């Protein structure tokens, strides 16, 4: 339930808000796509935390680059 | 493809607008407070010594929420016209007039705020212009309506002209009326020179030989403060209770009349700019009732309803309250105390918007023009974000050098977006560049923008404040009168068009990622934004224009030095 709500929230951002802001993300997949996948894969709690961690990395002093959501690790929080 | 992009924009515009309407916290419907009988640990009033105002005369164990709201009259028109005397109180902030009929406020004209931009426009009057039936501070005895204290002629020894300025702190005017041998009502008005609050103590005395049991309603009235109000600035009722602000719009009020049980910090009628509020000064034995009297006019009656009381012969009861009639200027709300400052609500980002407003006011003290203050504020925000934007702009220059390689990759993987993006990211990594600034700087800027948006929309400090040339009100859309009427607009939105143009130039100067679909979308943006901003306050358009111009300058400077 919460998971679906969060996923819908990310989707709404992608469709409705993101086009207004232009492309910004230094990563592939983008922060919102990453968050979406992470929540989908690791659930609302860990997925959201992973998304926030990723967002905090996404600034000009981090090189960015290709950074997919990892396959299920033993400890989801240590994935990134 | 273009059609789809356009459709995407139209849809997102719709969602953003819907979001503004539904999610932006302006008006939340409030369920009426359930009425419940409450046992009170009040003392027995008959044992109290007579003449002590502070002793509680309220009936012990009374069902204090069971009042019949229909017992409170909706209007207080004079049945027989009588000679009405007027007392006028003049302060540096306002001129208030108290009518002898009911000792009610007949007008409350603000000296520092006009009704319209035009300097000749009449001053704001916070008393409803609907005639004597709706003068605030009407006192009703619910069980003895025939006494008609709401319209009865009151007497006062005070001079008919009272002027207070900074020197004297307050003026006290005492009005009395009585029903011979039965009851006397005294209203003590305290006007102060430096605040918009007026304290009014209502004192009821039993002049009879038997106990007087009754219930008092003190009615205040308010109309929407703006004759042509729009959806962004609609007057609504607000109640601050237990530190929580409830906003009730008129539609909800029309369906049900809520009852707020004591203690309540204040109840008021407000739009973005003005507030008329009732602040009870007691902890208990009252409830507050906001009632919609006329839905079309938006006329609201705000009743301070006491619990049923029983007064022994010669005993007195005092109901003290403060009333705020004034602008929602931050400093004045603070000065008025009682958490009236909470009326100033800029939504989610109030915590950012208030400091921005304080800073804007500070800048205004030096430049005496809020337009200039907005420009300087924009420059400062730009400087704060400079390190973040500068770094990404610089890397855009390196991007130009690896453009051929990017084109190669693009050609190679043109059918596989996934692989294409991966390879591009690898390339960026190898050359230690990245064309994009990242999500974090952007996410950090969103609250600042929204806070500014709400603040420029809702701060009375900017109301009727000119900038330059045709912009005579920073809270109104910018329209240059070109001599003829432009359909839907009335005038030419010059500043908004300049803003769109600046956005277009900025995008032309920015190196793109090379994705043609995205490029097309980005070129649509200036058009979308121009349409979007066309009815925004010119202060906000000014902010966005200056922000764009600064970005262009920054870009130009980097292009030259690179």
Interface residues (C-beta under 8 A of the other chain):
Chain A: X12 X15 X16 X17 X19 X20 X21 X22 X23 X24 X25 X26 X27 X28 X29 X30 X31 X55 X56 X57 X58 X59 X60 X61 X62 X63 X64 X65 X66
Chain B: X8 X9 X11 X12 X15 X16 X19 X388 X391 X392 X395 X421 X422 X424 X425 X426 X428 X429 X432 X434 X436 X437 X438 X439 X440 X441 X442 X443 X513 X518 X521 X522 X525 X528
